[in-house]
Amino acid sequence: MYARALVFLFLASCLLGGWPGAARAQTPTLPVPNQPGLSTPPPPPPPARPDSSLRARAVRATRRLVIRLETEAADQALLRRYRYRSVVPDSLAAFREVRELVLALQAASYLTASADGMRWSHDTLRVQLYVGEKFRWARLRNGNLGDGLMTRAGYREKLYNRTPFEPDEWRKLQQNILAEAENQGYPFATVRLDSLGLRGADISGRVVLDRGRVVVFDSIQLVGKTKTKKRFLTKYLQIFPNQPYNQQRVDAAARLLRQLPYLQVQAEPEVRFFQGKARLYLLLEDRPSNQFDAIVGVLPNPSPGVGQKKLQLTGDVNINLRNLSGGGKQVGLQWRKLDAASQQLAAHYVHPNFFGTPLELGGNFELYRQTNAFLTVQPRLQITYPTVRAGRISFFTERRSSRLLSDKPKSLRELDKLPDNIDSQYNSYGLDYNWNSLDDLLFPRRGFLAAGQAAVGTKRITKNADLEDSLYNRVPLQTTQVTLGLRLERYFRIGRNGVLLTRLRGESLVNERLFLNDMFRLGGLATLRGFNEYAFYANTYGIGTAEFRQFTGADSFVFLFVDQAYLRRDLLNDKTREAPTGLGAGLSFRTGAGLFQFVYSVGRSDNQRMSLSNSKIHFGIISRF
């Protein structure tokens, strides 16, 4: 009866001042009921005979203490479910062990559990433990909360009807209710239990929300040296003046800002309240993000002709301009000379806050020319929505057009079968998803990145006038084609300045009849190191990478890597499976002209043995301004 009276007084206090330590917005708390009033037990009795020898003192110092629980016979089976140490090194550890056991019982609905007495007997601590009854909800009713709010907070009536009363579950419900209130303009709301009733071990009551004063956003204030416009960030973060306060958007602000490569977040955003309004302070600094780099590659010529050199030069020139006029716009251009017979040109443009919405409008254009083989043009238009929690979701449409190139049309007319490359068009619609938790977008030390893409469309094969019409008789001229892509990256901190990167990326092209110019092109510094640029053609591939980076500065590091790939090529007369491997080392460090990069790599495949004579060297300067 005494224990039940204590519980009743504890729960009845909710009627006067709310639940003890009533949950409040920003700092919701709920102490465990009936905290065990444990006092430090008296020290163990001294030994019967004093012993001044050093060895005897060492023996007593290493003596272990044993905990003996004395409880009712009916409760002994229950205590077997709880793991606690029965042997501890000292009296303080014994006291803590008993306290943790009592708190665990209370968390499991035994609210009146307590350690009523503790006494020493030589090296044994005997504890008189009272477990008591298991309390449960008779019914938890909705007080003044709307049904929609309670449902979003996770409340279901069956969960609080004749079920065990667990303080942690009640605390979680409080926090969920407060989170919903904070996102609706009430950051100072409190939750309490009203109309409390206690009948035996059954508890009933109503959930009541004291909303407090409604708060709206006032403005965003930028602190630091940045050219980024406040108007752009207001739309990007979706935090508008006179909009009801939303804690979820405040929490997401730093994460969204870290997705912008031209901004450095100096500290977490701060919120200040005054007269029913909230002002958000962003501590930002501009970082060099406009990029110009030129990388030169030295590769062995696999089949030098008469008068040709045994070594060939490749090039990669990249220009990226970000945050134009402080409005977040981006434009980029890339030109690559992969070998003596091929070139690639790519351009892109991103326009954020399209028509004042959070949507981003983007366009890409790619052109790839394989001399005397084919020319592929690939424009793409996409709309991206950066969400608060779920990352970036893009919807896109893409057109891929490829046509044959030949300076000898007569040679095409003499063919008795279709060539490896063919004229075709592929119009597709797809979905692209990107989410990351990287601590830094350019030089991450920890975090995770996930990206996926799926597209479906119609592929049409166009008859070439230089080919015999009969060669197309057994070829489906219109088919459905599916494109899939995946990229996963994880960064782990190792020691003070070490970082381990693990990466998995792959793509797959699904169609009834594939040709060489339909395939993905792999190899080189950007995809599979240790091989020539675009050395492999595949319609399905996967590349796993492990790379260790030892940072010597904010953006300087040395690294070791290994790339392991699986490639699959499904042509009519060429069914190929390969598992090439590339490994190597490199370094990257800051110079007056920019970031210097050097990569040395070797590779092994079915057509290339791993040797120093087949090694690849890439070096160049990346200049950011």
VOLUMLUM-711363 format. One line per 5 residues: number of its first residue (from 1); for each residue z negated, y, x of C-alpha. Coordinates in steps of 0.05 Angstrom, whole numbers, plus 5000, padded with zeros to 4 digits. Example, Ala and Ser with C-alpha at 12.3 -4.5 7.8 and 13.67 -1.06 7.14 Angstrom:
<pts>
1	4844,4910,5246 | 4857,4979,5273
</pts>
This chain:
<pts>
1	5000,5000,5000 | 4984,5047,5057 | 5053,5036,5088 | 5088,5048,5022 | 5049,5112,5012
6	5073,5137,5079 | 5146,5123,5061 | 5138,5156,4994 | 5108,5219,5026 | 5165,5219,5076
11	5220,5213,5024 | 5185,5261,4976 | 5188,5315,5029 | 5263,5317,5015 | 5247,5350,4948
16	5212,5409,4983 | 5250,5422,5047 | 5307,5372,5045 | 5311,5311,5088 | 5267,5322,5150
21	5312,5357,5198 | 5362,5365,5141 | 5434,5359,5165 | 5466,5425,5176 | 5535,5446,5195
26	5548,5448,5270 | 5484,5408,5286 | 5473,5353,5234 | 5411,5313,5251 | 5369,5260,5218
31	5306,5233,5251 | 5290,5160,5241 | 5238,5154,5186 | 5167,5135,5202 | 5174,5145,5277
36	5125,5098,5311 | 5064,5136,5331 | 5056,5099,5396 | 5007,5123,5448 | 5008,5100,5519
41	4968,5035,5521 | 4908,5032,5567 | 4926,5008,5637 | 4916,4935,5654 | 4845,4918,5676
46	4833,4921,5751 | 4828,4857,5789 | 4760,4822,5788 | 4751,4826,5863 | 4777,4883,5905
51	4827,4862,5959 | 4844,4911,6013 | 4896,4869,6050 | 4967,4896,6052 | 4997,4830,6029
56	4953,4827,5967 | 4974,4897,5947 | 5048,4879,5954 | 5037,4818,5910 | 5005,4861,5855
61	5061,4913,5861 | 5114,4860,5847 | 5075,4828,5790 | 5113,4823,5725 | 5083,4841,5657
66	5092,4797,5596 | 5099,4823,5524 | 5069,4780,5469 | 5084,4799,5396 | 5032,4781,5344
71	5059,4785,5274 | 5058,4748,5208 | 5088,4679,5207 | 5141,4700,5156 | 5167,4754,5203
76	5174,4711,5265 | 5242,4684,5245 | 5266,4756,5234 | 5245,4778,5303 | 5287,4724,5335
81	5349,4764,5316 | 5328,4822,5360 | 5338,4820,5434 | 5281,4849,5473 | 5254,4836,5543
86	5191,4794,5541 | 5180,4805,5616 | 5181,4876,5644 | 5164,4907,5713 | 5109,4956,5692
91	5069,4984,5634 | 5116,5042,5621 | 5175,4994,5612 | 5132,4952,5565 | 5116,5014,5523
96	5190,5032,5519 | 5210,4961,5500 | 5161,4960,5442 | 5184,5028,5418 | 5258,5007,5419
101	5242,4945,5379 | 5206,4986,5326 | 5264,5035,5321 | 5313,4978,5314 | 5273,4949,5256
106	5271,5016,5222 | 5346,5025,5231 | 5354,4957,5197 | 5319,4983,5133 | 5248,4962,5152
111	5224,5033,5146 | 5150,5017,5151 | 5155,4976,5215 | 5104,4997,5267 | 5063,4975,5327
116	4993,4978,5299 | 4956,4958,5362 | 4967,4942,5435 | 4918,4912,5484 | 4921,4886,5555
121	4899,4817,5577 | 4908,4811,5652 | 4984,4816,5662 | 5000,4808,5587 | 5009,4862,5535
126	4993,4837,5465 | 5024,4877,5408 | 5003,4874,5336 | 5070,4886,5302 | 5078,4902,5228
131	5148,4891,5199 | 5138,4906,5125 | 5188,4905,5068 | 5263,4918,5072 | 5280,4980,5033
136	5345,4988,4995 | 5383,5037,4953 | 5371,5030,4879 | 5424,5083,4867 | 5452,5143,4903
141	5484,5193,4855 | 5530,5252,4866 | 5492,5317,4857 | 5534,5380,4860 | 5592,5354,4903
146	5661,5345,4875 | 5686,5274,4868 | 5744,5289,4916 | 5697,5314,4971 | 5651,5253,4964
151	5711,5206,4966 | 5739,5239,5029 | 5669,5234,5061 | 5669,5159,5051 | 5623,5154,4991
156	5633,5095,4945 | 5581,5081,4891 | 5580,5006,4905 | 5560,5020,4978 | 5495,5052,4954
161	5478,5007,4895 | 5427,4952,4910 | 5445,4954,4984 | 5399,4961,5045 | 5375,5031,5061
166	5400,5043,5132 | 5383,5112,5161 | 5445,5111,5206 | 5491,5100,5147 | 5458,5157,5109
171	5465,5201,5171 | 5539,5185,5176 | 5549,5203,5103 | 5514,5269,5116 | 5559,5284,5175
176	5622,5266,5137 | 5602,5312,5079 | 5587,5368,5128 | 5654,5358,5163 | 5690,5365,5096
181	5650,5428,5080 | 5665,5458,5149 | 5739,5447,5138 | 5736,5483,5071 | 5704,5548,5094
186	5629,5530,5096 | 5608,5521,5169 | 5534,5532,5154 | 5527,5481,5098 | 5467,5433,5094
191	5459,5366,5060 | 5395,5340,5029 | 5370,5284,4984 | 5345,5309,4916 | 5310,5276,4856
196	5279,5225,4901 | 5250,5162,4869 | 5213,5104,4900 | 5198,5041,4859 | 5172,4986,4903
201	5223,4981,4959 | 5279,5012,4919 | 5301,5084,4934 | 5342,5128,4887 | 5365,5200,4892
206	5421,5251,4889 | 5463,5280,4945 | 5461,5356,4943 | 5503,5403,4985 | 5478,5474,4999
211	5544,5506,5019 | 5517,5572,5044 | 5562,5633,5053 | 5637,5624,5053 | 5670,5643,5119
216	5743,5662,5132 | 5781,5670,5197 | 5786,5740,5224 | 5835,5735,5282 | 5851,5703,5349
221	5830,5740,5412 | 5862,5725,5479 | 5818,5730,5541 | 5853,5726,5608 | 5919,5745,5640
226	5974,5718,5596 | 6040,5745,5569 | 6038,5697,5511 | 6039,5734,5445 | 5980,5728,5398
231	6029,5723,5340 | 6060,5660,5369 | 5993,5626,5381 | 5969,5644,5311 | 6027,5606,5281
236	6025,5551,5332 | 5951,5537,5319 | 5958,5550,5244 | 5897,5597,5245 | 5913,5656,5201
241	5870,5717,5182 | 5832,5711,5115 | 5844,5636,5115 | 5782,5593,5098 | 5747,5571,5162
246	5769,5503,5186 | 5729,5468,5240 | 5782,5415,5249 | 5833,5467,5271 | 5783,5499,5318
251	5769,5431,5350 | 5844,5418,5357 | 5859,5486,5388 | 5845,5465,5461 | 5884,5400,5453
256	5944,5436,5425 | 5942,5490,5478 | 5942,5437,5533 | 6009,5413,5507 | 6040,5479,5529
261	6061,5473,5603 | 6060,5549,5613 | 5987,5559,5595 | 5923,5539,5632 | 5861,5531,5587
266	5803,5560,5628 | 5748,5539,5579 | 5738,5511,5510 | 5753,5560,5453 | 5693,5600,5428
271	5678,5620,5356 | 5637,5681,5337 | 5614,5694,5266 | 5600,5762,5235 | 5596,5786,5163
276	5628,5725,5133 | 5685,5722,5184 | 5700,5679,5245 | 5737,5703,5307 | 5766,5653,5355
281	5767,5670,5429 | 5817,5634,5473 | 5806,5636,5549 | 5876,5628,5577 | 5915,5641,5640
286	5990,5637,5652 | 6012,5583,5700 | 6078,5579,5737 | 6122,5538,5691 | 6193,5564,5699
291	6226,5513,5743 | 6283,5510,5792 | 6292,5449,5835 | 6347,5417,5875 | 6340,5347,5902
296	6388,5316,5952 | 6395,5241,5959 | 6422,5202,6018 | 6449,5134,5997 | 6491,5081,6031
301	6562,5075,6004 | 6567,5002,5979 | 6642,4998,5987 | 6670,5052,6033 | 6745,5060,6031
306	6793,5082,6085 | 6770,5148,6113 | 6705,5148,6072 | 6636,5154,6102 | 6584,5099,6100
311	6533,5148,6071 | 6541,5189,6008 | 6503,5249,5982 | 6478,5256,5911 | 6449,5318,5879
316	6404,5339,5822 | 6397,5412,5802 | 6348,5429,5746 | 6332,5497,5714 | 6278,5505,5661
321	6256,5572,5632 | 6194,5568,5588 | 6156,5617,5544 | 6212,5668,5542 | 6186,5736,5522
326	6118,5705,5509 | 6143,5671,5445 | 6143,5599,5468 | 6219,5592,5470 | 6249,5545,5522
331	6318,5535,5552 | 6340,5486,5605 | 6401,5463,5643 | 6410,5402,5689 | 6469,5380,5731
336	6471,5315,5769 | 6522,5286,5816 | 6503,5213,5817 | 6557,5187,5863 | 6628,5203,5885
341	6656,5183,5817 | 6607,5208,5764 | 6573,5271,5741 | 6524,5290,5686 | 6508,5356,5651
346	6450,5366,5603 | 6424,5427,5566 | 6368,5439,5516 | 6337,5495,5475 | 6271,5498,5436
351	6254,5551,5384 | 6182,5547,5359 | 6155,5574,5293 | 6222,5568,5259 | 6224,5619,5201
356	6149,5631,5209 | 6131,5557,5199 | 6096,5511,5249 | 6162,5473,5257 | 6201,5473,5322
361	6276,5472,5322 | 6308,5440,5383 | 6377,5423,5406 | 6402,5379,5464 | 6471,5369,5493
366	6491,5316,5545 | 6557,5302,5578 | 6569,5243,5624 | 6635,5232,5660 | 6652,5168,5697
371	6716,5186,5735 | 6776,5144,5713 | 6732,5105,5665 | 6703,5143,5606 | 6673,5209,5581
376	6612,5210,5535 | 6588,5272,5497 | 6521,5268,5461 | 6494,5329,5421 | 6427,5324,5384
381	6391,5368,5334 | 6317,5357,5317 | 6259,5388,5279 | 6189,5376,5306 | 6122,5384,5271
386	6061,5388,5318 | 6003,5360,5278 | 5929,5375,5289 | 5908,5303,5303 | 5969,5257,5302
391	6011,5288,5357 | 6083,5311,5351 | 6131,5281,5299 | 6205,5296,5304 | 6263,5282,5258
396	6332,5284,5290 | 6405,5271,5281 | 6450,5252,5338 | 6524,5242,5350 | 6548,5201,5409
401	6623,5203,5423 | 6655,5164,5480 | 6729,5159,5499 | 6768,5125,5553 | 6796,5161,5614
406	6854,5135,5653 | 6906,5167,5699 | 6950,5105,5690 | 6964,5095,5615 | 7014,5040,5632
411	6958,4997,5659 | 6923,5000,5591 | 6986,4977,5555 | 6991,4916,5599 | 6921,4891,5580
416	6917,4827,5539 | 6844,4840,5518 | 6800,4899,5505 | 6772,4934,5567 | 6697,4938,5582
421	6696,5010,5557 | 6722,5032,5489 | 6731,5093,5445 | 6674,5099,5396 | 6630,5145,5355
426	6557,5134,5335 | 6524,5179,5284 | 6450,5166,5276 | 6386,5192,5244 | 6318,5177,5272
431	6245,5191,5281 | 6211,5209,5347 | 6135,5208,5358 | 6095,5234,5416 | 6020,5236,5427
436	5979,5248,5489 | 5909,5263,5512 | 5926,5282,5584 | 5878,5331,5617 | 5937,5366,5649
441	6010,5364,5627 | 6040,5372,5697 | 5990,5338,5743 | 5946,5293,5700 | 5884,5259,5728
446	5863,5222,5666 | 5888,5210,5596 | 5938,5171,5555 | 6009,5184,5531 | 6047,5147,5478
451	6118,5160,5455 | 6164,5121,5410 | 6233,5130,5379 | 6274,5094,5327 | 6343,5111,5302
456	6395,5078,5257 | 6466,5097,5244 | 6539,5077,5238 | 6582,5061,5298 | 6657,5068,5290
461	6707,5042,5340 | 6770,5085,5346 | 6836,5052,5364 | 6865,5078,5429 | 6940,5094,5426
466	6950,5066,5496 | 6923,4997,5476 | 6958,4944,5435 | 6937,4948,5363 | 6930,4872,5359
471	6873,4874,5409 | 6828,4903,5355 | 6841,4847,5305 | 6776,4809,5317 | 6732,4870,5330
476	6690,4900,5274 | 6711,4973,5272 | 6650,4997,5232 | 6580,4969,5243 | 6507,4988,5236
481	6472,5003,5302 | 6397,5009,5316 | 6365,5044,5376 | 6291,5034,5395 | 6250,5065,5450
486	6178,5063,5475 | 6138,5097,5531 | 6064,5086,5547 | 6026,5118,5604 | 5953,5115,5625
491	5919,5153,5681 | 5854,5129,5711 | 5809,5168,5758 | 5791,5128,5821 | 5739,5159,5864
496	5738,5234,5874 | 5812,5249,5884 | 5848,5183,5869 | 5890,5171,5807 | 5921,5106,5784
501	5982,5112,5738 | 6004,5052,5697 | 6067,5060,5656 | 6111,5018,5611 | 6177,5043,5583
506	6236,5009,5551 | 6294,5016,5503 | 6337,4969,5462 | 6406,4976,5431 | 6422,4928,5374
511	6494,4919,5351 | 6544,4863,5336 | 6592,4882,5392 | 6572,4924,5452 | 6615,4953,5507
516	6597,4979,5576 | 6599,5052,5558 | 6549,5039,5500 | 6496,5015,5548 | 6435,5049,5579
521	6445,5068,5651 | 6387,5054,5699 | 6370,5062,5771 | 6350,5118,5817 | 6292,5166,5824
526	6282,5179,5749 | 6282,5107,5724 | 6281,5051,5776 | 6267,5072,5847 | 6296,5033,5905
531	6367,5030,5877 | 6428,5074,5871 | 6432,5122,5812 | 6456,5086,5750 | 6465,5020,5787
536	6449,4978,5726 | 6478,4976,5655 | 6434,4944,5601 | 6427,4944,5526 | 6354,4922,5530
541	6306,4938,5587 | 6233,4945,5603 | 6203,4977,5666 | 6130,4971,5686 | 6102,5018,5739
546	6038,5020,5779 | 6029,5082,5822 | 5968,5105,5862 | 5963,5178,5878 | 5914,5208,5927
551	5908,5283,5913 | 5897,5329,5972 | 5900,5392,5929 | 5910,5416,5858 | 5984,5396,5859
556	5992,5359,5926 | 5986,5284,5935 | 6011,5223,5971 | 6029,5161,5931 | 6048,5087,5933
561	6086,5054,5876 | 6118,4991,5851 | 6169,4987,5794 | 6183,4920,5761 | 6240,4917,5711
566	6271,4867,5663 | 6344,4881,5645 | 6389,4848,5594 | 6463,4860,5585 | 6498,4827,5526
571	6573,4837,5533 | 6625,4790,5505 | 6641,4760,5573 | 6579,4782,5611 | 6511,4755,5591
576	6465,4779,5647 | 6389,4776,5656 | 6357,4810,5717 | 6288,4827,5742 | 6296,4878,5798
581	6237,4905,5837 | 6229,4971,5871 | 6172,4995,5915 | 6158,5052,5963 | 6117,5112,5980
586	6122,5188,5980 | 6087,5254,5983 | 6087,5320,5947 | 6056,5384,5973 | 6059,5459,5962
591	6100,5503,6008 | 6119,5576,6007 | 6186,5558,5975 | 6156,5511,5923 | 6134,5440,5915
596	6165,5395,5967 | 6176,5322,5948 | 6195,5263,5992 | 6206,5192,5967 | 6223,5131,6008
601	6239,5067,5969 | 6269,4998,5976 | 6291,4950,5922 | 6308,4877,5909 | 6355,4849,5856
606	6406,4794,5847 | 6458,4837,5883 | 6413,4872,5934 | 6364,4843,5983 | 6302,4881,6003
611	6315,4910,6072 | 6310,4975,6109 | 6386,4981,6112 | 6386,4987,6036 | 6329,5037,6031
616	6335,5101,5991 | 6310,5169,6012 | 6302,5228,5964 | 6274,5296,5982 | 6277,5365,5951
621	6241,5428,5930 | 6214,5442,5861 | 6203,5517,5853 | 6160,5543,5795 | 6154,5616,5780
</pts>
